Amino acid sequence: MTSAEDDRRRAAIRPVKRRHEDTLLDLPGVVAVDIGAQTTGGVRTGRPAIVVSVRVKRPAVTVAHGQLLPAEIDGVPVDVIEEDVLLHPALLRADAAPERSGESYPALVGGISVGPCRSIQMVPPQAPEPGEYVTVGTLGLLVAARADRRRVFGLTNFHIACVDDAWAVGDAMTHPSRVDGGRCPQDIVGSLASSALSGSVDAALIALTPERAWRREIAQLGRPGGCARALLGSLVRKRGRTTGLTQGVVVSTDVTLCLDYGDSLGRRRLRDQIRVTTAEGVFGDRGDSGAVLVDPDNQVVGLHCAGTLGGGSGFANPINRVLDELDVVLA
């Protein structure tokens, strides 16, 4: 199938998916609804289908009445796959020794460790056991306010900089994070300026301290060449705090995720997300949230926020939606 034909067939399915995705996500165990190639008997047919991700596939006879996924919807085949999708922060008990000695950059760049100074009360399943935790993610890259390019911010995820509903503008942020041995106030690099947790964006801005140097670069990836839309079949790379430099292929820009943000925020749905898969181990892991995805021209296409259990697939917000909601541009 040609790329143009694939786009045309996906476009025909998209309205059907959008009409029914909330009903599908309301079913127990469903974590994502996407558009992809149908698989029958373990063989990809190439026929586009609505793909429903469930934590555990169960025999039809064990599923309660009214909860069985249909074989097709409005003439579109439905494919069911088994995968769990998780947000990608990393946690450490606040009273524990640092997990590792994190990289420390005197001039801030994208792709490095960042996290709040404050600790957060967490309970299972968000954390292994009840207690006070500190969190870490990735500083994706440096951006600037559209109205005043002199105002520079670090971009990361909402669930990295804000974490729960107790966040406040001005919360101190440190590099390296406390998980990686960062100290507060010695290693504070900025403070929470604004955030967005909406239908398609999970993002936050860190206002940098005036004395902190920065460079418009991403570690191991260099200077970004601008922003672009993620294209199906395109190779993308990211530089995350935990897995470093990884690459994968964009296989969808239509996935809707249902993600657990903990007791205070509950489960949230992110629509029209980018799905990236890799055959080379993992694309992302806990601590990589906030990293940006770049295409072969080093243009930024997405903001990494989650991945499948095991790390074979990663998910990202489309970067243009992120920049629009936060009213910023590349620094």
C-alpha positions in Angstrom: 0.0 0.0 0.0 1.3 3.5 -0.9 1.7 6.2 1.7 -1.0 8.2 0.1 -3.4 5.3 0.0 -2.6 4.5 3.7 -3.3 8.2 4.6 -6.6 8.1 2.7 -7.8 4.9 4.4 -6.8 6.2 7.8 -8.7 9.4 7.1 -11.8 7.4 6.4 -11.5 5.5 9.7 -10.7 8.6 11.8 -14.3 9.9 12.2 -15.5 6.4 13.2 -12.7 6.1 15.8 -13.5 9.5 17.2 -17.2 8.8 17.6 -16.6 5.6 19.5 -13.3 5.9 21.3 -14.7 7.2 24.6 -17.2 4.3 24.7 -14.3 1.9 24.1 -12.1 3.6 26.7 -14.9 3.3 29.3 -14.7 -0.5 29.2 -12.6 -2.1 32.0 -8.9 -2.7 31.1 -8.9 -0.6 27.9 -5.9 1.8 27.9 -5.7 3.1 24.3 -7.6 3.4 21.0 -5.6 3.8 17.8 -5.6 3.3 14.0 -3.3 0.6 12.7 -2.9 -2.4 10.5 -5.2 -5.3 11.3 -3.6 -8.5 12.5 -5.3 -11.8 12.0 -3.8 -15.0 13.4 -0.6 -13.2 14.1 -0.3 -12.0 10.5 -0.6 -8.3 9.6 -3.2 -8.0 6.8 -2.3 -4.4 5.9 -6.0 -3.5 6.2 -6.4 -0.4 8.5 -8.4 -1.1 11.6 -9.4 0.5 14.9 -6.8 -0.9 17.3 -7.9 -1.3 21.0 -5.2 -1.8 23.6 -6.1 -3.8 26.8 -4.0 -4.6 29.8 -4.9 -8.3 29.6 -6.7 -10.2 26.8 -9.2 -12.6 28.1 -11.3 -15.3 26.4 -14.7 -13.9 25.3 -16.5 -16.4 27.5 -15.0 -14.8 30.6 -16.0 -11.2 29.7 -19.1 -9.8 31.3 -22.2 -9.0 29.1 -21.9 -5.5 27.6 -18.1 -5.4 28.0 -17.1 -7.5 25.0 -15.2 -5.6 22.4 -17.0 -5.7 19.0 -15.4 -7.4 15.9 -16.2 -4.2 13.9 -17.7 -0.8 14.3 -19.6 0.9 11.5 -18.0 -1.5 9.0 -14.5 -0.9 10.3 -12.6 -3.9 11.8 -11.6 -3.8 15.4 -8.3 -5.3 16.4 -7.5 -6.0 20.1 -3.9 -6.1 21.4 -2.4 -6.6 24.8 -0.3 -3.8 26.2 -0.2 -1.5 29.2 0.6 2.2 28.9 2.3 4.2 31.7 3.5 7.7 32.3 7.3 7.9 32.3 8.4 9.8 35.5 10.9 8.0 37.8 10.4 8.0 41.6 12.6 7.7 44.6 11.6 7.8 48.3 12.4 11.2 49.7 14.4 9.7 52.6 16.5 7.3 50.3 20.0 7.9 49.0 20.1 9.2 45.4 19.5 6.6 42.8 22.6 7.6 40.8 25.0 10.4 40.3 23.2 12.3 37.6 24.8 14.2 34.7 25.4 17.9 35.7 25.4 20.5 33.0 26.7 24.0 33.9 24.8 25.4 30.8 21.3 23.9 30.5 20.5 22.0 27.3 17.7 19.6 26.3 17.7 15.9 27.2 18.9 16.2 30.8 17.6 15.4 34.3 15.2 17.8 35.9 12.7 17.6 38.8 10.9 19.5 41.6 12.5 20.2 44.9 9.3 19.4 46.7 8.4 15.8 47.7 5.0 14.3 47.0 2.9 11.9 49.0 2.1 8.8 46.9 0.4 5.5 47.3 0.2 2.4 45.2 -0.2 1.8 42.3 1.4 5.2 41.5 4.3 4.2 43.9 5.6 0.9 45.1 4.4 1.7 48.7 2.9 4.6 50.5 5.3 7.4 51.4 7.0 10.7 50.4 8.7 10.6 47.0 10.8 12.8 44.8 10.4 12.6 41.0 12.5 13.1 37.9 12.0 13.5 34.2 13.7 15.1 31.3 14.2 18.8 30.4 13.1 18.5 26.7 14.6 21.7 25.3 14.6 25.5 25.7 11.7 27.7 24.5 10.9 31.4 24.6 7.7 33.4 25.1 6.1 34.4 21.8 5.4 37.9 23.1 9.0 38.4 24.5 11.8 36.2 23.1 14.0 37.3 26.0 11.9 35.2 28.4 13.4 31.7 28.2 11.9 28.6 29.7 12.7 24.9 30.0 10.0 22.6 28.5 9.0 19.3 30.2 5.8 17.5 31.1 3.0 18.5 33.5 3.4 15.2 35.4 7.1 16.0 35.9 7.0 19.6 37.0 3.6 19.7 38.6 3.1 16.0 39.5 -0.2 16.3 41.4 -2.9 18.9 42.3 -0.7 20.5 45.0 1.6 22.3 42.5 1.9 26.1 42.5 3.6 28.6 40.2 7.0 29.3 41.7 7.7 25.7 42.8 11.5 25.3 42.6 13.1 22.9 40.0 16.5 21.4 40.2 19.1 19.9 37.8 20.2 17.3 38.4 16.9 16.2 40.0 16.9 15.1 43.7 16.6 11.5 42.4 20.0 12.0 40.7 21.7 13.7 43.6 20.6 17.3 43.0 20.4 19.5 46.1 18.0 22.3 47.0 18.7 25.1 47.0 22.2 24.7 45.7 21.2 23.1 42.3 17.9 25.1 41.7 17.8 26.1 38.0 14.4 27.7 37.9 10.7 27.6 39.0 7.4 26.4 37.6 6.0 29.2 35.4 2.9 27.6 33.7 1.5 24.3 32.7 -1.1 22.5 30.5 -2.9 19.3 31.0 -5.6 19.2 28.3 -7.1 16.9 25.8 -3.9 16.5 23.9 -1.1 18.2 25.9 0.8 17.3 29.1 3.4 20.0 29.4 5.0 22.6 31.7 7.3 25.5 31.6 10.2 26.2 33.9 11.3 29.8 34.2 15.1 29.7 34.3 17.0 31.6 37.0 18.7 34.7 35.4 22.2 33.6 36.3 21.8 30.1 34.7 23.5 29.8 31.3 21.7 27.8 28.6 22.3 26.7 25.0 19.7 26.0 22.3 20.8 22.4 22.0 19.7 18.9 22.9 22.4 16.7 24.4 23.8 14.3 21.7 21.4 15.7 19.1 22.7 19.2 18.7 20.7 22.3 17.7 17.1 21.7 16.6 16.2 22.8 13.1 12.7 24.0 14.0 9.4 22.3 14.5 7.4 20.0 12.2 4.5 17.5 12.1 5.3 13.9 12.8 4.9 11.8 9.6 4.0 8.2 9.4 7.0 6.0 8.7 9.5 8.7 9.7 12.5 7.9 11.8 12.6 9.9 15.1 15.2 10.1 17.9 15.0 11.4 21.5 17.5 12.0 24.3 16.0 11.1 27.6 17.4 11.2 31.2 17.1 7.4 31.6 17.7 5.7 28.3 19.8 8.3 26.7 19.7 8.5 22.9 17.2 6.1 21.3 15.4 5.9 18.0 12.2 4.5 16.5 9.6 4.9 13.8 6.4 6.8 13.9 3.6 4.3 13.3 0.6 6.4 14.3 -0.5 10.0 15.0 -4.0 8.9 16.0 -3.7 7.2 19.3 -5.9 8.2 22.2 -4.5 7.2 25.6 -6.1 6.8 29.0 -3.4 7.5 31.6 -3.3 7.3 35.4 -2.2 10.6 37.0 -2.7 9.3 40.6 -5.5 9.8 43.1 -5.6 13.6 43.0 -5.9 14.0 39.3 -7.4 10.6 38.3 -7.3 9.1 34.8 -7.0 11.5 31.9 -7.4 11.0 28.2 -4.8 12.4 25.7 -6.0 12.4 22.1 -4.2 12.4 18.7 -0.9 11.3 20.3 2.1 10.1 18.4 3.1 6.4 18.7 6.7 5.4 18.1 7.9 1.8 18.0 11.4 0.4 18.0 12.9 -3.0 17.3 16.1 -2.0 19.1 15.3 -2.7 22.8 13.4 0.2 24.3 12.4 3.6 23.1 11.8 5.1 26.5 11.6 4.3 30.2 10.7 5.9 33.5 12.5 9.2 33.8 12.3 10.0 30.0 9.1 12.0 30.2 9.7 15.5 28.9 12.2 14.5 26.2 11.5 15.8 22.7 11.4 13.8 19.5 13.3 15.0 16.5 13.0 13.8 12.9 15.8 13.2 10.4 16.1 16.9 9.8 16.5 17.5 13.5 13.1 19.2 13.6 11.2 18.7 16.8 8.0 16.8 16.3 6.8 15.6 19.8 7.1 15.8 23.5 7.5 12.3 25.1 5.1 11.5 27.9 4.5 7.8 28.2 5.3 4.3 27.0 4.3 0.7 27.0 5.3 -1.6 29.8 8.6 -2.9 28.6 9.4 0.2 26.6 8.9 -1.0 23.0 6.5 1.8 22.2 6.6 5.5 23.2 3.9 8.2 23.1 4.3 11.9 22.6 2.2 15.1 22.3 2.4 16.8 18.9 4.9 19.6 19.5 2.9 22.3 17.7 0.0 21.8 20.0 2.3 22.0 23.0 3.9 25.3 21.8 0.4 26.7 21.0 -1.1 25.9 24.4 1.9 27.3 26.3 2.3 30.3 23.9 6.0 29.7 23.3 8.4 29.1 20.4 11.8 27.5 20.2 14.3 29.6 22.1 
